[in-house]
Amino acid sequence: MTRWTRTALVALAFAATAATALAQTVMRDAPKDVKPAIIAVSATPPIITVDGTQDRFSPGVRIRDRNNMLTLTGGLAGQSLHTVYRRDSMGLVHEVWLLSPEEYDKIGGKYGSSADGYKRFAELLDLIWAARALYMLR
């Protein structure tokens, strides 16, 4: 093998390793325009209760667990879950992110109607998602 071929292969291997390491450090941002709530899923989804108010999941609801994996509504039947959620254009619950009780306690009491309350809520969500990303990289 000639000298330039060996050098090119080493450089290619280094670039591939660097690209893999870079891909593993990509951090997910916290979802924007979400609201915290305790969602109680009925025994027959899509019927739910959001903070004590009857509601429904949209047909194509995306529910993400703590590992950012999609979860089916049938697996959550009969459970009360700490969440942040987003509604679709029809007003149905369309995207849900499951939180631990500790994460929910951090953001639940801090959420207010003032601009500072929304800013603090977004900052806390960013911290939670960053902590989850670090945990996933272990």
N, C-alpha and C positions, 0 to 999 in steps of 0.2 A: 504494500500500500504506500502510495506517495505521501510526502509530508503534508501537502495541502488537503488531501482527502481526510487524513486522520484529524487534522485541525478542524475541518468543516464538520466532521461527525461529532467531535467533542463540543463544538459550539452549538450544534443542533440539539444534542442531549442536554446541555445546560439551559438552552432556551425552553425546551419542553418541561424541564423541572421547574424553572421559574414561572412558566405559565400555569402549571398545576398549583404551585404554591399561591400564586396570585388569585386563582379561581377559588381557593379554599378560604381566602380572607375577605371575600365579598360579604358585606353585612347588609341585612335587610332593614329597610326603614320602617318605622312604625306607620300603621295605616292612618291616613288623614280623614278628617270629618267623621269620626266614629263616636259613639256614645257608650259609656259603661252601663251595664245592666245585669241583673240576675235573670236568666232565662230558664223557665221551667218547661221542659219538653213533655207534652202529654204522652199517654200510652199509644196514641195514634197520630204521629207527626203527619202533616205539617202544622197542626194546631199547637200553639205555644202560649205561654204567659210571660210577658216582658214587664218586670217590676210590678206584678199584680194585675196587669191589663191584658185581656185576651188579644191575641195577635196570630199571625200565620207566617210560616216560612214561604219564600217565593219558590216557584217551581224551578229549580236549578240553584238552590241555595248552596253556598260554599262555606263549609264549616272547617276551620283549621284548628288542629289541636296544638299543644304546647311545642311540638316538634315541627310545626308548620306542615303537617301532613293532613290531607283531606279526610274528613270523618263523615260517615253516612248518618242521616237523621235517625234511622232505625236503631243504631247502636247507642243513641242517647235517650231513647224513650224512657220516660219515667224519672229523669234526672233533673236536678236544679243545678245550673252551671253559672259560674262567674265568667262574664264575657265583656268584650267590646264588640259593637255591631254597627253595621251600615245598612240603610234601607235602599231599595231600588226606586225607580220613578213612579211605581204604583203604590208606594208606601209599605210594601212588604219587607220583612227582614231578609236581606239577600246575602250579606257576607257577615260571618261571625268568627271571631278569634277567641279561643278558650284561654282563660287565665287561671292561675292558681289562686287560692283564697288570699295568699300574702300579696300577690301582685294586684289583685282587685282592691284590697284594703289600702294599698299605697295610692291608687288613683281614685278610688271611689269617694273618699272624703275631701279630696282636693278639687273636685270638678265643680266649677261654679259658672255663673252666667256672665261674669266680668271677663274682660280681655285677659287679665292676669290669670284668671282661673283656667281659661282655655290654653294659654301659653304654658302654664305649669303642667296641665294634663298632657299636652303634647310632649313636653320634656320628659315626664315620667314614663310615657309610652316608649320614647326613644331609648331610655335607660333599660327598660324591661326587655325590649327587642335586642339591644346590644348584649345584655347578659345572656339571653338565650342563644345568641350566635356564638358567643364565647364557649358556652356549655356544649354546643353542638360540635365545636372544633376539637374538643378533647379526644 
